[in-house]
Amino acid sequence: MIQVVIWLVAFAAILFLTFNRWESISPALDRVLPELLKSHGDNRTLWGLALATLGATVLVRPVDILLTVVLAVIIGLIGWKLAGWAMDKVDMH
């Protein structure tokens, strides 16, 4: 129960800070994200909720997030290698 309360408090704090400082967060997001995901100052609510959810989860369960990221990287590398192998096998002529 205490974990849920901590998560909710962290979520509310991060969401509040994201909304208050959106003018400085939006350009930082635009520098990091690819063109398709850039906000250009819009979608304050969507990005605020996403950042608050990720931030609160990282604060409460950092090991779970770390393991998820490691697993995603491993799956991505396997997919990258399989795609390269498949492209070598395809005759493009």
N, C-alpha and C positions, 0 to 999 in steps of 0.2 A: 504494500500500500504506500509506503514511504517513497518508493521508486516512482510511482505514478504521480505523486504530489510534486516531487522534484522535477520530473519531466514537464508537468504542466506549468510550473513556475518558470522553468528555463524557456519553454515554448513561448509563454506570454512575454517574458523579458526580451527575447530575441525578436519576436514579432513587433513589439513596441519600438525597439531600437531601430529595426529595419524601416518601419514606417516614418520615424522621426528623421532618420539620416538618409532617406532615399536618394536625395540629390547627390550624395557622395558615393553611395553604393552602386547606383545604376551605371555610372561611367566605368567603375571597376569591373562590374559584371560584363560590360560590353567589350572591355579589353581582353578578358579571359575566354569568353564564349565564342564559338564559331558563329558565322553570319546568320545562320538559320535560327539560332537560339537567342540572339541579341534582343534586348528589351527596348533600346532607344528611349528610355524614360517611361515606357508604358508597362503595363502588367505589374504594377506595384503589389497588388494583392496576391497574385500568383507566385511571384518570386519571394515575397515576404513569407507566405505560408511554407513554401519549399525550403527556404533557408532556416526558418524557425523549426521545422520538423527535423531537418538534418542536424542542425545545431543542438537541439535538445536531445536527440538520440545519441549523438556523439558524446555529449556530456554524461548521459546516464549509462550507456552501454558501449564504451569505446572498443572493447575487445570484439564484440559482435560486428561492429562496423569495420574494424581492421580485417577480420577474417572474411567478411563479405567482399571487401576491396581486393584482398589477395586472391580469393576465388575468382572474381571477375577478371582480374589480370591474367590468371592462368588460363581461363577459358578463352579470353581474347587472344592470347599468344597461340594456343592450340588452333583456334579458328584461323588466325593469320597464316600459320604454317600449313594448314590443310588447304587453304585457298591458294597459297603459292605452289604447293605440290600439284593441285588440280590444274592450275594454269600451265604448269610445265607439261602436263600430260595432254592437254588440249592442242590439237593441230590447228593452227590459225590460218592455214593456207587453203 
